[in-house]
């Protein structure tokens, strides 16, 4: 409370007049063993890796393609320049194929991806609600 001359100002009531408070304090607490969390994370990590398997072959294919366009192949270690160039083309084709194959699988399985919410729900589905038992 503050006083100014003969006037008294109640700061709390003045702030409360112009303040709107919204609360959302609902909480869900999961008590779970470490092994169940590990199993869920392993399943999620496998799917995450599977969805990103196309990135590495694409990077390698682009790198080899840039090397093909910019390199001047010369005979090295008793390997003819034409053989090195053919090997570069072959590797580029192999990695481009792997990119397309893995990209297709990623696109095909896009609706079956596990989200964080689905992972939490799978951890929650076999649990019991202990709040209702105590009440």
SVG drawing of the C-alpha trace seen along z (x, -y; Angstrom):
<svg xmlns="http://www.w3.org/2000/svg" viewBox="-12 -15 64 68">
<polyline fill="none" stroke="black" stroke-width="0.4" points="0.0,0.0 1.3,-3.4 0.2,-6.8 0.5,-10.0 -0.6,-13.0 -4.0,-12.1 -4.8,-9.5 -4.3,-5.8 -3.7,-3.6 -4.2,0.1 -1.7,1.4 -3.0,5.0 -6.6,4.1 -5.5,1.7 -3.5,4.4 -6.2,7.0 -8.8,4.7 -6.8,4.7 -5.3,8.2 -6.8,11.3 -5.3,14.6 -5.6,17.8 -4.5,21.1 -3.8,24.4 -2.2,26.5 -3.3,30.0 -0.3,32.3 0.2,35.9 3.0,37.6 4.4,40.9 6.4,43.1 8.2,45.6 11.1,47.9 14.3,47.1 14.1,50.2 10.7,49.3 12.0,45.8 15.0,47.4 12.9,49.7 10.6,46.9 13.6,44.7 15.2,47.6 12.1,48.0 11.8,44.3 15.5,44.0 15.3,46.9 12.4,45.2 14.2,41.8 17.3,43.3 15.3,45.2 13.5,41.9 16.9,40.2 18.8,43.0 18.6,41.3 20.7,38.3 24.1,39.9 24.0,41.6 22.7,38.4 25.6,36.5 28.1,39.0 26.5,39.1 26.7,35.3 30.3,35.3 31.3,37.9 29.3,36.1 31.2,32.8 34.5,34.7 33.5,36.2 32.8,32.7 35.8,31.0 38.5,33.6 41.1,34.3 41.6,38.1 45.2,39.3 46.8,42.6 47.5,43.3 49.0,46.3 49.1,48.3 45.4,47.7 44.5,46.1 42.6,42.8 39.7,44.2 39.3,46.9 39.2,44.3 36.7,42.2 34.5,45.3 34.7,46.2 33.6,42.7 30.6,42.9 29.8,46.4 30.0,45.2 27.8,42.2 25.2,44.4 25.3,46.8 24.8,44.0 22.1,42.3 20.3,45.7 20.6,46.0 19.3,42.4 16.3,43.1 15.5,46.5 15.8,45.1 13.9,42.0 11.1,44.1 10.9,46.2 10.9,43.0 8.0,41.6 6.1,44.9 6.3,45.1 5.6,41.4 2.2,42.2 3.7,44.8 6.2,42.5 6.2,42.5 5.7,39.0 6.7,38.0 3.0,38.0 2.6,41.6 5.7,42.7 4.4,41.1 1.0,42.7 2.6,46.1 4.3,45.6 1.1,44.5 -1.2,47.2 -0.2,50.0 -0.1,47.8 -2.7,47.5 -4.2,44.3 -3.2,44.3 -5.0,40.9 -8.4,42.5 -7.4,45.3 -6.3,42.9 -9.4,40.7"/>
</svg>
